[in-house]
Amino acid sequence: MDLLEQIKSRRSIRRYQDRQIPRKDLEKIIEAGTYASNAGGGQRSMIVGIRNAEMVEKLGRMNMARFDRGCLIGSGEFRKTTLRGVL
């Protein structure tokens, strides 16, 4: 399958299996991520693959504790705060 066909047939995964992917596959995914565009190269990025389930759980909880849905462009909170300053 060529790259265009893979892109066209991609799908989102909502239910994950409780198993690790092979390390070589993880390394390929991380390598591909390093080639992703990042606003003209102006932003520094770091990609980290974590294989420790306990650490993943802890980082997920820390991330959600600080996550502000109002900053999402599609959210009603973003529109209210943004438009309030304009109108």
N, C-alpha and C positions, 0 to 999 in steps of 0.2 A: 504494500500500500504506500503510495507516495504521500508527501507532506500535506498537500492540499486535501486529499481524501481523508487523511487523519484529522485535520482541522475541521472539516465539514461533518465528520461523524463523531466528534467528541461529545461527551455527555458529562453531566454533573453527577457526582456520587453523594448520596445523602445517608446511606447506611454503610458503615465501614466494618471491615472484618477485624477481628481481634488477632492480628498476626502482623509480623514485620515483613516489609519487602526486602529482597536481597540487597545487601550493601552496594553491590555494583549498580543496581538500578537506582538506588538513592543517589549515588555519586553522579550518574548520568543526568538525573533530574536537577540536581544542584548545578551541574555544569551548564545545562540549558538555561537555568535561571540567571546565570551570570551574564548571559548574552541578551537578556531582556532590556528594552529601552527604559531609561530612567530620567526623563525630563532633560534631554540634551546632555546627559552626562554630568549634570551639575550636582546631583545628589550622590552621596556615598551610600552604598548598600552593603549589607552583610547577610549572607544566607547561611543558616545553621540547620543541620539535620540532627534531630534529637531522637535517639533510639530507646531512651529510658522512659517507660510509660508513666512512672511516678513523676518524673520531671515535666513531662508534657502536660499532665494534669495540673500540676502546680502553676506552670506558666500560663495555662489557659485561664485558671481562676484569677491570677494577677492581672491578666490582660482585660478580662471582662469587668473587673472591679474599676478599671480606669476608663473603660470604653464609653464614649459619649455619642449616643445615637443622633443627637441634634446636629452633629457635624456632617452627617451623611447628606449628600446633595438631594437625594430623593425623599428625604424625611420631611414630615410636616413641620417639625421643630426648626429645621434649617430654613424652610421657606418663611416661617413666621418671623424669625429673628432677622433674616436677611431683608425681607420686604419691609419690616418695621423701620429699618434705617433708611430705606429708599422712599417710602411713601410719606 
